Amino acid sequence: MLLTLVIGSEVGFFVLLLAGLVVRYLVKMPRTGAVLLALSPLGYVAVLIAGAIDLARGGTSDIAHVFGAIVIGIVAVSGRHHLHAMDGWVRRKLAKEPKPRLYGAEFARKQRTDFYRRTGEWAVVVVLLAGGYALAGFDVLRGGALLAGIGFWTVVLVVDFIWSFSYTVFPRAVKTDSIRG
Protein backbone atom coordinates (compact mmCIF):
# COMPACT_ATOMS: atom_id res chain seq x y z
CA MET A 1 0.00 0.00 0.00
CA LEU A 2 2.76 2.47 0.95
CA LEU A 3 4.73 1.62 -2.18
CA THR A 4 1.65 2.44 -4.26
CA LEU A 5 1.35 5.77 -2.47
CA VAL A 6 5.05 6.53 -3.07
CA ILE A 7 4.73 5.68 -6.77
CA GLY A 8 1.50 7.67 -6.98
CA SER A 9 3.21 10.66 -5.38
CA GLU A 10 6.04 10.43 -7.92
CA VAL A 11 3.57 10.24 -10.80
CA GLY A 12 1.57 13.14 -9.36
CA PHE A 13 4.75 15.15 -8.92
CA PHE A 14 5.74 14.73 -12.56
CA VAL A 15 2.20 15.35 -13.84
CA LEU A 16 2.00 18.62 -11.89
CA LEU A 17 5.55 19.51 -12.94
CA LEU A 18 4.78 19.01 -16.62
CA ALA A 19 1.40 20.72 -16.30
CA GLY A 20 3.02 23.68 -14.57
CA LEU A 21 5.66 24.03 -17.26
CA VAL A 22 3.12 23.67 -20.09
CA VAL A 23 0.76 26.22 -18.54
CA ARG A 24 3.65 28.56 -17.77
CA TYR A 25 5.29 28.54 -21.19
CA LEU A 26 2.89 27.19 -23.81
CA VAL A 27 -0.41 28.53 -22.46
CA LYS A 28 1.36 31.75 -21.35
CA MET A 29 -0.08 31.78 -17.83
CA PRO A 30 3.03 32.12 -15.67
CA ARG A 31 1.26 32.61 -12.33
CA THR A 32 -0.99 29.59 -12.78
CA GLY A 33 2.02 27.57 -13.90
CA ALA A 34 3.93 28.68 -10.80
CA VAL A 35 1.05 27.55 -8.58
CA LEU A 36 1.04 24.11 -10.26
CA LEU A 37 4.80 23.88 -9.81
CA ALA A 38 4.47 24.82 -6.15
CA LEU A 39 1.81 22.13 -5.62
CA SER A 40 3.91 19.37 -7.18
CA PRO A 41 5.66 18.20 -3.97
CA LEU A 42 2.51 18.05 -1.82
CA GLY A 43 1.98 14.32 -2.43
CA TYR A 44 5.08 13.61 -0.39
CA VAL A 45 3.38 14.93 2.73
CA ALA A 46 0.89 12.06 2.37
CA VAL A 47 3.79 9.61 2.00
CA LEU A 48 5.41 10.92 5.18
CA ILE A 49 2.18 10.71 7.18
CA ALA A 50 1.22 7.27 5.84
CA GLY A 51 4.68 5.84 6.52
CA ALA A 52 4.71 7.21 10.07
CA ILE A 53 1.23 5.86 10.79
CA ASP A 54 2.15 2.46 9.36
CA LEU A 55 5.23 2.14 11.57
CA ALA A 56 3.50 3.55 14.67
CA ARG A 57 0.69 0.98 14.29
CA GLY A 58 3.12 -1.92 14.30
CA GLY A 59 3.97 -2.25 10.63
CA THR A 60 7.28 -3.65 9.46
CA SER A 61 9.52 -1.38 7.44
CA ASP A 62 10.30 -2.26 3.85
CA ILE A 63 11.79 -0.72 0.74
CA ALA A 64 8.76 1.58 0.37
CA HIS A 65 9.60 3.30 3.67
CA VAL A 66 13.23 3.72 2.62
CA PHE A 67 12.37 4.94 -0.87
CA GLY A 68 9.76 7.31 0.54
CA ALA A 69 12.28 8.80 2.99
CA ILE A 70 14.86 9.22 0.22
CA VAL A 71 12.39 10.97 -2.07
CA ILE A 72 11.14 13.21 0.74
CA GLY A 73 14.71 14.13 1.70
CA ILE A 74 15.60 15.04 -1.86
CA VAL A 75 12.44 17.08 -2.34
CA ALA A 76 12.77 18.84 1.03
CA VAL A 77 16.34 19.97 0.44
CA SER A 78 16.66 20.21 -3.35
CA GLY A 79 13.11 20.35 -4.68
CA ARG A 80 13.21 24.08 -5.31
CA HIS A 81 16.62 23.78 -6.99
CA HIS A 82 15.36 20.99 -9.27
CA LEU A 83 12.22 22.97 -10.16
CA HIS A 84 14.33 26.01 -11.07
CA ALA A 85 16.71 23.84 -13.11
CA MET A 86 13.80 22.26 -15.01
CA ASP A 87 12.23 25.67 -15.52
CA GLY A 88 15.52 26.99 -16.94
CA TRP A 89 15.88 23.96 -19.18
CA VAL A 90 12.41 24.48 -20.69
CA ARG A 91 13.03 28.22 -21.08
CA ARG A 92 16.33 27.53 -22.92
CA LYS A 93 14.74 24.87 -25.15
CA LEU A 94 11.88 27.16 -26.16
CA ALA A 95 14.30 30.02 -26.85
CA LYS A 96 16.67 27.59 -28.61
CA GLU A 97 19.54 28.76 -26.43
CA PRO A 98 22.45 26.44 -25.64
CA LYS A 99 23.18 25.55 -22.04
CA PRO A 100 26.35 27.29 -20.88
CA ARG A 101 29.03 24.67 -20.27
CA LEU A 102 31.31 24.92 -17.25
CA TYR A 103 34.90 23.72 -17.24
CA GLY A 104 37.90 23.65 -14.94
CA ALA A 105 37.59 25.36 -11.57
CA GLU A 106 34.03 26.59 -12.24
CA PHE A 107 32.80 23.05 -12.94
CA ALA A 108 34.65 21.69 -9.89
CA ARG A 109 33.06 24.39 -7.71
CA LYS A 110 29.60 23.49 -9.03
CA GLN A 111 30.22 19.80 -8.32
CA ARG A 112 31.26 20.60 -4.73
CA THR A 113 28.22 22.83 -4.24
CA ASP A 114 25.96 20.06 -5.54
CA PHE A 115 27.67 17.62 -3.16
CA TYR A 116 26.97 19.92 -0.20
CA ARG A 117 23.31 20.03 -1.23
CA ARG A 118 23.24 16.23 -1.41
CA THR A 119 24.84 16.09 2.04
CA GLY A 120 21.84 18.05 3.29
CA GLU A 121 19.57 15.54 1.56
CA TRP A 122 21.49 12.72 3.24
CA ALA A 123 21.01 14.34 6.66
CA VAL A 124 17.25 14.72 6.18
CA VAL A 125 16.93 11.12 4.93
CA VAL A 126 18.92 9.78 7.90
CA VAL A 127 16.73 11.77 10.32
CA LEU A 128 13.57 10.42 8.65
CA LEU A 129 14.82 6.83 8.67
CA ALA A 130 15.99 7.12 12.29
CA GLY A 131 12.63 8.61 13.22
CA GLY A 132 10.92 5.69 11.51
CA TYR A 133 13.15 3.30 13.44
CA ALA A 134 12.06 5.03 16.66
CA LEU A 135 8.40 4.68 15.60
CA ALA A 136 9.08 0.97 15.05
CA GLY A 137 10.07 0.79 18.72
CA PHE A 138 13.79 0.40 17.96
CA ASP A 139 12.94 -3.18 16.95
CA VAL A 140 15.50 -4.55 14.50
CA LEU A 141 12.95 -6.98 13.05
CA ARG A 142 10.42 -4.23 12.32
CA GLY A 143 12.90 -1.48 11.48
CA GLY A 144 15.74 -3.40 9.87
CA ALA A 145 15.00 -2.03 6.40
CA LEU A 146 15.32 1.49 7.78
CA LEU A 147 18.78 0.76 9.20
CA ALA A 148 19.78 -0.81 5.89
CA GLY A 149 18.48 2.31 4.16
CA ILE A 150 20.75 4.49 6.31
CA GLY A 151 23.72 2.32 5.32
CA PHE A 152 22.77 2.36 1.65
CA TRP A 153 22.26 6.14 1.55
CA THR A 154 25.59 6.66 3.34
CA VAL A 155 27.37 4.56 0.70
CA VAL A 156 25.67 6.64 -2.01
CA LEU A 157 26.94 9.82 -0.32
CA VAL A 158 30.50 8.48 -0.09
CA VAL A 159 30.49 7.57 -3.80
CA ASP A 160 29.04 11.00 -4.57
CA PHE A 161 31.84 12.62 -2.53
CA ILE A 162 34.51 10.76 -4.49
CA TRP A 163 32.84 11.63 -7.80
CA SER A 164 32.21 15.30 -6.97
CA PHE A 165 35.63 16.05 -5.51
CA SER A 166 37.46 14.16 -8.26
CA TYR A 167 36.83 17.21 -10.46
CA THR A 168 38.80 19.31 -7.99
CA VAL A 169 41.81 17.02 -8.45
CA PHE A 170 41.18 16.27 -12.14
CA PRO A 171 39.42 19.34 -13.61
CA ARG A 172 37.10 18.95 -16.56
CA ALA A 173 39.04 20.01 -19.65
CA VAL A 174 37.59 22.24 -22.33
CA LYS A 175 36.58 20.09 -25.29
CA THR A 176 37.99 21.20 -28.59
CA ASP A 177 36.20 20.46 -31.81
CA SER A 178 38.77 18.77 -34.05
CA ILE A 179 36.28 18.44 -36.96
CA ARG A 180 36.18 22.18 -37.63
CA GLY A 181 38.77 23.35 -40.03
N, C-alpha and C positions, 0 to 999 in steps of 0.2 A: 504494500500500500504506500509506504513512504517513498519507495523508489519511483512509483508512478507519479507521486506528487513532485518529486525532484525533477523528473523528466518533463512533466507538465509545466513546471516553473521555467525550465530552460526553453521549452517551446514557446511559452507565453512571452518570455523575455525577448526572444528573437522576432516574434511576430510584432510586438509593440515597437521594437527597435526599427524594424523595416518599415512599419507603418509610420512611425515618427519621421523617418528620413524621407519617405515618399511624400508625406503631407508637407513636410518642411520645404523640400526642394522642387518636387514635380507639381504639386497642387498649389504651391506658393503661399502656404499658410504657416509661417515660421513659428508663431506663438502656439498654435495647436500642435504642431510637430514637436515643439519643445515640451509640451505637457505630456504627449505620448512617450517621449524619450524619458521623461522624469518618472513616469509610471512603470516603466519596464522592469525595474528591480523589485517591485512590490510582492511578487509571487514568492520571493525568498523568505519573506516574513512568515508566510504560511508554512514553509518548510521548517524553519527554525522552531515555530510553535509546535508543529506536529511531531517533530523529532523529540523535543523536550517532553511532551506529553507521553509519547510512546515509551521513553526510557523511565520516566517517573512512575508510570503504571506497571512497571515490571517487564517491559519488553527487552529483548536481547538485541544488542547493537549488531549492525551488519554493514555491508558496503554502502548502503543507501545513506546511513548516518554519516559515514566518513565523506562520501561524495557531497552530500548536502553541506557539511561543514566547510569543505574546501571551496565549493561554489560561493557560499555566503561570505567567506573570508576574502575571496578575490573581489566580489562585488562590493563589499563594505569598504575595502581599502582602495581598490583601483577602478571601480565601476565608472566613476566620473571621468577618469583618465581615458578609459576604453571608449566611452561614449563620445568624448571630444575627438579621439583619434579616428573613430568611424565617421564622425561628422566631417572632419577634415578630409578624409579619404573620398567621401562622396562629393564634397565641394570641389576637390581637385579633379575628380573624374568628369564631373559635369562641365567644368571650365577647361578641360583637356590640358591641365597643367601637370608637369612632371613633379614627382615627389623629390624634394631636395635630398641628396645623398650626403651622408656624413662619413668622414674618413679620419684616420689618425686619432689625435687626442680628443677631438670632438666626439667621435663615435665611441671611444673608450669611456668618456665621461657619461655619455647617454646610457651605455651599458651598466655602468656602476649605479647611476641614478635609478634605472629600472630594477637593479638588484635590490637596492634599498627599499623600493616600493614592495617588491616581492617578500622581503624580510618582514615588512609590516603585515602582509597577507599571512605569512607563516605564523606570526605571533597571534593573530586573530583566530586562525584555524586551530592552533594548539590550545588556546583558551576555550574555544567552543568544544573541542574534543575532550579536554579535561573536565569541563563543566558537564558534558554528557556522561563521562565516567563517574562523576560525583552523583549525578542523577540515577545512575545504575547501581548506586550503593557501594561504589568501589569494589564491585564484584568482578573478578577477572573473567568469569564465565559469561556474564552478561555484557561486560564492557571491553572484552578482549579486542574486538575489531577497532574500537576507538584508540586503544593503545597502539595497535598495529598501524593505524592511520597516522598517529603522531610520528612513529618511526619512519613511515613511508614519506611523509611530507618533509621530514627533516633531511632525508636522503635527497629528495628533489631539490631542497634549498642548497645543500652542499654541492650538488652537480651544477646548479645554477650559479653559485659563487665561482666555481672553477671556470665555467664558461664565460661569465661576465667579466671577470678580472683577467682572463687570458688576453683580452684586447688591450689591457694596460701594458702587459709585457710584450705582446705581439700585435702592434697596431694594425688596423685594417688599411691596406695600401690602396691608393687611388688606382682604379682600373684604367688602363689605357686602351684605346680602340686601335688595334693593329691593322684593321681592315681598311680604315680610311687611308687615302693616299693620293 
